Amino acid sequence: MHKSFVKFVTNVLLFVLVFSLLFVQQIRSQQIRLRVGDKLELKVEERHELDRQLEINKEGEVSIPVVGTIQLRGLPLLEAETIILEELKKFYPSISRIKLSLYGEVSRRLIYVQGEVIQPGRYEFIEEPNVWEAIREAGGTTPRASLEAVRIIHKEGKEQRTYTVDLQQVINDGNFDSLPKLKVGDTVIVPERTAQVSAEGNVKIMGAVARPGSYHLTGLNRLEDIVLTAGGPTSNCNLTKILIVRKMPEGNVMKIVVNFENYLENGQLENNPVIYSGDLVNVPRETNLFKSIITTPGYLIAMITAVFTITNIIIR
């Protein structure tokens, strides 16, 4: 009994040790490692005269007055912070804490991967990755993952755009070159399969289509299907900014802007996303007045009538 208990405790401790090592390794793998050319901002709370901006030179070092040069290339940011603190304390014992941060971070290709992946977190790439490459860097997907509607969140200034990619179809076709390249700061979210919205039910379509309204769809339907079901787009439509409004299971609303024209002209599958029950699709009208006049018969007739009327008045 005593030996069994000791063996049990030993196994538990061994498990905790292995788990801790794996956890630490995972955290380290997600840390940004410093490289030549990186710019750092050093803040020293007790000695603000030591605050400064540093740049890692071609030897991988930074230079700090009094302290001298410190090798930082290849180190995680937190480890570099600890090393600089220890070096400063040799000359300024009263210093207890510093803050080292990386600025100009936009120059690094940082991508965030969340959701049903093995190791969610922030990853750095030498070149712009596609969605599949980012997911693989995060250890791949969990068994609960759904790849039919992988979300990509992209920020441009204060605006945020969300669109989806049917990664499962890309994998089935083996056409990975069709995947869009991710931009700096993009977030990839792999949803859980059980949280998928049903692909059967009513879908509303409004705007510049022949027959706006609510349609009942069954099976797997894409944007192309719902647009054709509504009689197709009108001549004054703007297919570059079709808006899909989707209520998510967690209660929030996701807005997806699709350049459907790219799908029609270039066959880009990400611009012909899957449409789910409850989705609202809005096909906007063309805002270019000149183009609207040229392409819309109603406008042309009205303009001709107006010109004819004004001419008669002038002649009289």
C-alpha positions in Angstrom: 0.0 0.0 0.0 2.8 2.4 0.9 4.8 1.5 -2.2 1.7 2.0 -4.4 1.0 5.4 -2.8 4.7 6.5 -3.4 4.5 5.3 -7.0 1.3 7.2 -7.5 2.7 10.4 -6.1 5.9 10.0 -8.2 3.8 9.6 -11.3 1.7 12.7 -10.5 4.9 14.7 -9.9 6.4 13.4 -13.1 3.2 14.3 -15.1 3.2 17.9 -13.6 6.9 18.3 -14.4 6.4 17.2 -18.0 3.3 19.3 -18.4 5.1 22.3 -17.0 8.1 21.9 -19.4 5.7 21.6 -22.3 3.8 24.7 -21.2 7.0 26.7 -20.8 8.2 25.5 -24.2 4.9 26.5 -25.7 5.1 30.0 -24.2 8.8 30.4 -25.4 7.9 29.3 -28.9 5.4 32.1 -29.1 7.7 34.8 -27.8 9.2 37.3 -30.3 13.0 36.8 -30.6 15.0 40.0 -31.2 16.9 40.4 -34.4 19.3 42.9 -36.0 17.6 46.2 -36.8 14.9 45.9 -34.1 14.2 49.1 -32.2 13.6 49.0 -28.5 12.3 51.5 -26.0 13.8 51.3 -22.5 12.0 52.9 -19.5 13.6 53.0 -16.1 11.1 54.0 -13.4 13.6 55.0 -10.7 16.0 56.8 -13.1 14.2 58.5 -15.9 17.4 60.0 -17.2 18.2 56.4 -18.4 15.1 56.2 -20.6 16.1 55.9 -24.2 15.5 54.3 -27.5 17.8 51.5 -28.5 18.5 49.8 -31.8 20.2 46.3 -32.2 23.3 46.8 -34.4 24.7 44.4 -37.0 26.6 42.6 -34.2 23.4 42.0 -32.4 24.2 44.4 -29.6 22.7 47.5 -28.0 24.7 50.3 -26.4 23.7 51.8 -23.0 25.7 54.7 -21.5 27.9 53.6 -18.5 26.8 50.0 -18.9 28.3 49.5 -22.4 27.2 47.0 -25.0 24.8 44.1 -24.4 24.2 41.2 -26.7 20.5 40.7 -27.4 20.2 39.1 -30.8 18.1 35.9 -30.7 16.7 36.5 -27.2 13.0 36.7 -26.3 11.9 40.2 -25.3 11.3 39.3 -21.6 14.8 37.6 -21.3 16.4 40.7 -22.8 14.6 42.9 -20.3 15.9 40.7 -17.4 19.5 40.9 -18.7 19.4 44.7 -19.1 18.0 45.1 -15.6 20.8 43.0 -14.1 23.4 45.0 -16.0 21.9 48.3 -14.8 21.8 47.2 -11.2 25.5 46.7 -11.2 25.9 50.5 -11.6 22.5 51.6 -10.1 21.6 49.3 -7.2 18.4 51.2 -6.5 16.8 50.2 -9.8 14.3 47.4 -9.2 12.2 47.4 -12.4 12.5 48.4 -16.0 10.2 48.1 -19.1 11.6 47.0 -22.4 9.2 47.2 -25.4 9.5 46.7 -29.1 8.3 49.7 -31.2 7.8 49.9 -34.9 6.3 46.4 -34.5 4.4 46.8 -37.8 7.7 46.0 -39.6 7.4 42.5 -38.3 5.0 40.0 -39.8 3.0 39.2 -36.7 -0.1 37.1 -37.1 -2.6 36.1 -34.4 -4.1 32.6 -34.5 -7.1 31.8 -32.2 -9.8 29.3 -31.7 -9.6 25.5 -32.4 -5.9 25.2 -32.9 -3.3 23.3 -30.8 -1.3 26.4 -29.7 -3.3 29.7 -30.0 -1.1 32.8 -29.9 1.0 35.3 -31.8 3.4 34.2 -34.5 6.1 35.9 -36.5 6.7 35.0 -40.2 9.6 36.0 -42.5 7.2 36.3 -45.4 3.5 36.9 -45.6 1.8 33.6 -44.9 -1.6 32.3 -46.1 -4.3 31.1 -43.7 -3.2 27.4 -43.9 0.5 28.3 -43.1 -0.6 30.3 -40.1 -2.7 27.5 -38.8 0.1 25.0 -39.2 2.5 27.3 -37.3 0.0 27.1 -34.4 0.3 23.3 -34.3 -2.6 22.6 -36.6 -6.3 22.2 -35.7 -8.0 20.4 -32.9 -10.5 17.6 -33.6 -13.4 20.0 -32.9 -12.3 22.5 -35.6 -14.5 23.5 -38.5 -12.6 24.6 -41.6 -15.6 25.5 -43.7 -15.7 29.1 -42.4 -12.4 30.1 -41.0 -12.6 33.8 -40.0 -9.9 36.4 -40.9 -10.0 39.8 -39.1 -8.1 42.6 -40.8 -7.7 46.1 -39.5 -7.1 49.1 -41.7 -6.7 52.1 -39.5 -9.7 52.4 -37.3 -11.8 50.1 -39.5 -12.0 46.4 -39.0 -13.0 44.0 -41.8 -14.0 40.3 -41.3 -14.2 37.8 -44.0 -14.3 34.0 -44.2 -12.4 31.3 -46.1 -13.7 27.8 -46.9 -10.4 26.2 -46.0 -11.9 22.7 -46.2 -12.7 23.1 -49.8 -9.2 24.4 -50.6 -7.7 21.3 -48.8 -10.1 19.0 -50.8 -9.1 20.7 -54.1 -5.4 21.0 -53.1 -5.4 24.5 -54.5 -3.5 26.3 -51.7 -2.2 29.0 -54.1 -5.8 30.4 -54.2 -5.6 31.3 -50.5 -5.1 35.1 -49.8 -1.9 36.3 -48.1 -2.4 37.5 -44.5 -1.3 41.0 -43.6 0.6 42.3 -40.6 -1.6 42.1 -37.5 -4.3 39.9 -39.0 -6.2 37.5 -36.7 -7.2 34.0 -37.9 -10.0 32.4 -35.9 -10.8 28.7 -36.4 -14.4 28.1 -35.2 -15.6 25.0 -33.3 -17.6 22.5 -35.4 -20.5 22.3 -32.9 -20.9 26.1 -33.0 -21.6 26.1 -36.8 -24.8 27.7 -37.9 -27.2 25.5 -39.8 -26.9 25.5 -43.5 -30.7 25.1 -43.9 -33.4 27.7 -43.4 -34.4 31.2 -44.5 -31.9 33.7 -45.9 -32.8 37.4 -46.6 -31.4 39.2 -49.6 -32.0 42.9 -50.3 -30.6 45.7 -52.4 -29.8 45.6 -56.1 -31.2 42.2 -57.0 -34.2 41.4 -59.3 -36.4 39.9 -56.5 -35.3 41.0 -53.0 -36.9 38.9 -50.2 -36.6 35.9 -47.9 -35.7 32.6 -49.4 -35.7 29.1 -48.0 -32.5 27.2 -48.8 -31.5 23.6 -48.2 -28.1 22.0 -48.3 -24.8 23.8 -48.8 -25.4 27.2 -50.5 -22.9 29.9 -51.5 -23.4 33.6 -52.2 -23.7 32.8 -55.9 -26.7 30.6 -55.2 -28.7 33.1 -53.2 -28.0 35.9 -55.7 -29.2 33.7 -58.6 -32.2 32.6 -56.5 -33.2 36.3 -56.1 -33.2 36.7 -59.9 -29.6 37.9 -60.2 -28.1 41.3 -59.7 -29.6 44.4 -61.3 -27.7 46.6 -63.8 -27.0 49.3 -61.2 -25.5 46.9 -58.6 -22.1 47.2 -56.9 -20.7 43.7 -56.6 -17.4 44.7 -55.1 -18.9 45.4 -51.6 -21.6 42.9 -50.9 -22.4 42.8 -47.2 -23.3 39.6 -45.3 -24.6 40.1 -41.8 -24.5 36.9 -39.7 -25.7 36.3 -36.1 -23.2 34.1 -34.3 -24.1 31.4 -31.7 -22.4 33.4 -28.9 -24.8 36.3 -29.6 -22.6 38.8 -31.4 -23.0 39.8 -35.1 -20.3 39.3 -37.7 -20.2 41.5 -40.8 -18.5 40.1 -43.9 -17.7 42.3 -46.9 -17.2 40.3 -50.1 -15.8 41.4 -53.4 -18.1 39.1 -55.5 -16.8 40.7 -58.7 -13.4 39.1 -58.0 -15.1 35.7 -57.8 -16.9 36.2 -61.1 -13.8 37.5 -62.9 -11.0 35.5 -61.3 -12.8 32.6 -59.6 -11.5 33.6 -56.1 -13.4 31.1 -53.9 -13.0 33.3 -50.7 -15.3 35.9 -52.4 -18.1 33.3 -52.9 -18.6 32.3 -49.2 -21.0 29.8 -47.7 -24.4 31.3 -46.8 -26.0 30.1 -43.6 -29.6 30.1 -42.2 -30.4 33.5 -40.8 -27.9 35.4 -42.9 -28.8 38.8 -44.3 -27.2 39.6 -47.7 -27.2 43.2 -49.0 -26.2 43.9 -52.6 -25.5 47.6 -52.7 -26.4 49.9 -55.6 -23.8 51.7 -57.6 -23.0 55.1 -56.1 -21.4 56.4 -59.3 -24.1 58.6 -60.7 -22.7 58.7 -64.2 -22.4 54.9 -64.3 -25.9 54.6 -62.9 -27.3 56.9 -65.6 -25.5 55.0 -68.4 -26.5 51.5 -67.2 -30.0 52.0 -65.8 -32.8 52.4 -68.4 -35.0 54.3 -66.0 -32.4 57.0 -65.5 -31.8 57.3 -69.2 -35.5 57.7 -70.0 -35.9 60.3 -67.2 -32.9 62.2 -68.5 -34.1 62.2 -72.1 -37.6 63.2 -71.1 -36.3 66.1 -69.0 -34.0 67.3 -71.9 -36.9 67.1 -74.3 -39.2 69.1 -72.0 -36.7 71.8 -71.3 -36.0 72.1 -75.1 -39.7 72.6 -75.8 -40.0 75.3 -73.2 -37.0 77.2 -74.6 -38.3 76.9 -78.2 -41.7 78.3 -77.1 
